[in-house]
Amino acid sequence: MTRVALVVEYDGTDYFGFQWQDDRPTIQYELEKAILRLTGESTRVVAASRTDTGVHAFGQVVSFRTSAAIEGRKLVTGLNHFLPGDIAVKSAYLLSPGFHVQKSAVSRVYDYYLLDSPTRSPLRERFTHLVKGPLDLSVMNEACRALVGEHDFASFTSGTGASLSKTVRRVVHAGMRKDGDLLTFTIEASSFLTHQVRNTVGSLIEVGLRRMSVPEFCSIMEQRKPGLAGPKAPACGLHLVRVNYPRPIEEEINENV
């Protein structure tokens, strides 16, 4: 059996997240269905990061096993033929032994798009969260700096049963940038807790609107109480940008295949 990794882009608006669910459309279901139609094999797909309902991805990485001998470019073309228009395979790789798309990842990068505008934008509605600001970018970035490093992010998870021993994460980068009326929050971390990014964005919006001070934002993190941060920003603005590995995934090709 050959292990294959795919880099996948998708609009998650009409899906109940990545992971397979009974009687609900998911990204995993569509990928597995396309693989079955192309190869004739029923197989499970593993994702590097399980995105929630309505969340999008530019660079999700998934893997599966197959005995089909299909060259990489033809695999991409074939799967895209069977996938719906809001999901696309960007590239495919034969994996080396020991590589795991989830366990081998060193960090994940997410962007959250905020539309700082007095009016809505129909063309960007599916991919941005409208905030009728104005938002103060400088104080939002001041709060972002408090996120960087290894911290207990229990207050930023929606998991009420979260164990405090498992809520420590290492944030490599967090920051806001502005381009016209579009604000982009970028965060890179080893991994993320349930709804961590969306709850973080919700609190940052409060800071940007001057309804919460930076010390109050920092206090939320220090209290380590699940569900304290927020309000949770909607899924539409969240995008998985890429998954990082110790070396580029292109170098994980199994030369013996």
ABEGO torsion letter per residue (X at the ends): XBBBBBBBBBBAAABBEABBBBGBBBAAAAAAAAAAAAAGBBBBBBBABBBBBGBBBABBBBBBBBABBBBAAAAAAAAAAABBAABBBABBBBBBBGBBAAAABABBBBBBBBBBBABBBAAAAAABBBBBOBBBAAAAAAAAAAABEBBBAAAABABAABBAAAABBBBABBBBBBBEABBBBBBBBABBBBGAAAAAAAAAAAAAAGABBAAAAAAAAAAGBBGABOBBBBAAABBBABBBBABBAAAABBAAX
